[in-house]
Amino acid sequence: MESLDLLWGGLEAAFTFENLLWACIGVLLGTFVGVLPGIGPAMTVALLLPVTYGLEPAQAFIMFAGIYYGAMYGGSTTSILLNTPGESSSVMTAIEGNKMAKRGRAAQALATAAIGSFIAGTIGTMLVVFLAPWLAEIAVEIGAPSYLAVTVLAMVLVTSVLGSSRLRGFIALFLGLTIGLVGLDLSTAQSRLSFGNPLLADRIDIVVVAVGVFALGEALWVAAHLRRKPLEISSVGGRPWLAGDDLRRSWGPWLRGTALGFPFGAVPAGGAETPTFLSYVTERKLAGADSEFGKGAIEGVAGPEAANNASAAGTFVPLLALGLPVTATASIMLAAFQSYGIEPGPQLMTDHSDLVWTLLASLLIGNTLLLLLNLPLAPLWAKLLRTPRPYLYAGILFFASLGAYAANLRAFDLMLLLVFGALGFMMRRFALPVLPLILGVILGPLMELKFREALSISDGEASGLVNEPLAVIVYVIVALAVAVPAVLSLVRRPQAADPDKEKELVS
């Protein structure tokens, strides 16, 4: 009940004309950028993060919530109309959504995605309201060894489940941890990896890293593979709303998708890829052999979209309560907190309670505005998709450069932007996942701090890293997360055929 009272206070703080205006601007900006081809929610948030710098913290996070949900909606729009998922979690939406669009039911596909996102986002946000304070109360009692173990767990789980190769994931994580070392040592004030450049002494701004790797890297990659033929865009025919039969077929997948998505977002499990896949498989099995799956089934859009948005809401639980981002978008949101000198973690709920509850309230407001504003504007977003890609990515390069410069007003950051843009391009070239790198940059300094704190408490004894029961349990989970997939891959690997046995069989 106390959480509801605090949420009501957050709603009162956010529900002013000025704040609602910032929320509307955030929703429209987020959708405007997120709906463009090849741009997912993480890239949208990274690109628009500097837009919030001139605002007060509460106003910035209200606008930021709108950007976040607007970008999520934009990703589903490109998946349905272009068959071009903005990120991996939208792949399942594209399978049936684009087939619906080709059958002339793009409006219904967009509607079930938007309404499903609203339902899942609202339920997910309410679960965050009740779970995040409870988890924060527990986290306050966690010592440095256990916090270090949880940080390692988040890194290992996120790195292990992304991409087709765990080796590539750990390479990306190592790159991120290395970037996080740049600057002055927090304990000895010794310069590390700064190459004698005083401008690197104060660490590299995470906004520059994120915008470079996401926005600039993506723009360079698309420019290198620019298709000369125009994109095939499905038209949005009819009103973007659902008839009675479509509603009857959608409400079950919405609720099941929400139930699948939220737990995967609330634990460090790598984001929404797994729950969206599980939701799609579940709905396909429940639909039976005579369903429209493979031809444009509305259940195949409703379930995965609900799972995707519920998972996105679930990421706020570890982000707010523990300071652990478990998705690329959550990593950029953590950077937004840090840009205001706010460190998410166990103390956030008490030290900045007004801001936290205003943020949670603004998530509900942004989610509602998303539904009210973007359903009627669906045909407009479809026309926006016809923007020629050279113009589109020229604009992205401009805003990326402007955002990197606005972070610290230093021309040196533009040079860093080019470096990280080239790094992002190479990571895409060699199929290295981006999230482990961003996670390493953000969590690396925190992990180092907790590591040193744990050793200082135990007078340098290594046993101080595992002198808490929770730390031991977490390290066991880490070991299992690394060992079990490796063992299973060895067991499932087909044994090489014996040449001698083959000769005997032939003879």
Secondary structure, 3 states (H helix, E strand, C coil): CHHHHHHHHHHHHHCCHHHHHHHHHHHHHHHHHHCCCCCCHHHHHHHHHHHHCCCCHHHHHHHHHHHHHHHHHHHHHHHHHHCCCCCHHHHHHHHHHHHHHHCCCHHHHHHHHHHHHHHHHHHHHHHHHHHHHHHHHHHHCCCHHHHHHHHHHHHHHHHHHCCCCHHHHHHHHHHHHHHHHCEECCCCCCEECCCCCHHHCCCCCHHHHHHHHHHHHHHHHHHHCCCCCCCCCCCCCCCCCCCHHHHHHHHHHHHHHHHHHHHHHHCCCCCCHHHHHHHHHHHHHHHCCCCCCCCCCCHHHHHHHHHHHHHHHHCHHHHHHHCCCCCHHHHHHHHHHHHCCCCCCCCHHHHCHHHHHHHHHHHHHHHHHHHHHHCCCHHHHHHHCCCCHHHHHHHHHHHHHHHHHHHHCCCHHHHHHHHHHHHHHHHHHCCCCCHHHHHHHHHHHHHHHHHHHHHHHCCCCHHHHHCCHHHHHHHHHHHHHHHHHHHHHHHHCCCCCCHHHHHHHHC
